[in-house]
Amino acid sequence: MAPSILIIGNDSAAITGIRDCALRLGHRVQDTRDVISALGLLDVDHGVGVVFVDGGSPWFDGLALMERLHRTHRGLACILFARNPEADDVVRALRLEAADVVTDPEDEAQIERALARVLNGGEGGASSVPDHQPVSMGSHDDALEQAYRHGLALVETVRALRGEAAAARVMPFVAAHRTVAVPATTPAAITTAVQTVCEPVPEGGAPDSLGILTAIRRKRAAREKFFPKGLFEDPCWDMLLDLMINHLQGRRISVSSLCIASGVAQTTALRRITDLHDRGLVRRIADDKDGRRVFIELTEEGVAAMERYVETVGPLG
């Protein structure tokens, strides 16, 4: 029996494309634009096996939602859909064991391939290809595409963390039998890029705040793999990390997205937001385009405190 599919996002054209393709393949499909409704639906509808998450929604942080689902709904296969995703977003999705990343949700072929990987690969997702499966030209190209995306994203993300260049967007993959120039992402190139990230920061140089904070958040998330759930809950700190990272990237974050990033229940997260507000570290800003939405951002005092923290801990985090 084909698993039920839930689409969480705001891109109407993408939702229509995914829904039409999934219905044609015999899946039951539901969609919602609200994260809280989606989490409630997943708690009551245990027939949902695949979730498509909008990585470009202006209403919520799709990767934060995937991180939450990765912790609380381990049986789900998550597929990120985003038009021209950032390289570091692709890497983060892969680290969250995303089953696939769809870069053109209106392309039925991409949707079909993503669902085929989920159905054929089981819990292993896109990277689990049975040894006995014959390798056709199509599946061979799919494997090359996955390796290409992963390698390019890794190299560009390392460069971005070093501040050498802004994170590059992942360009569409073209199979090897077509004559095109492909960026050098050989194992040697990747190894060189990874080694350079370990170079010491020159004495007196400005700390790479974004890289340091991102690494801290990644280390905190990694603990969930080895220790019981809830043992290291620290929602105030998780929210401050997320707010500072978004501040450095020039992004605004809504209350609902911040609650997801906290890793705790919404009621608990809202209380912690109030605590941070009362201490002068964050402020609430109403969305002038949508009266139902409220953004949270660090105050000048909050930004200064996080900057002092980064200067103190340095690259070791």
Secondary structure as UniProt FT lines:
FT   STRAND          4..8
FT   HELIX           12..24
FT   TURN            25..26
FT   STRAND          29..32
FT   HELIX           35..44
FT   TURN            46..47
FT   STRAND          48..54
FT   TURN            55..56
FT   HELIX           62..72
FT   TURN            74..75
FT   STRAND          77..81
FT   HELIX           87..95
FT   TURN            96..97
FT   STRAND          100..102
FT   TURN            105..106
FT   HELIX           108..121
FT   HELIX           122..127
FT   TURN            131..132
FT   HELIX           137..161
FT   TURN            162..163
FT   TURN            176..177
FT   HELIX           187..196
FT   TURN            197..198
FT   TURN            203..204
FT   HELIX           209..222
FT   HELIX           223..225
FT   TURN            229..232
FT   HELIX           235..248
FT   TURN            249..250
FT   STRAND          253..254
FT   HELIX           255..262
FT   HELIX           266..278
FT   TURN            279..280
FT   STRAND          282..286
FT   TURN            288..289
FT   TURN            291..292
FT   STRAND          294..298
FT   HELIX           300..313
FT   HELIX           314..316
//
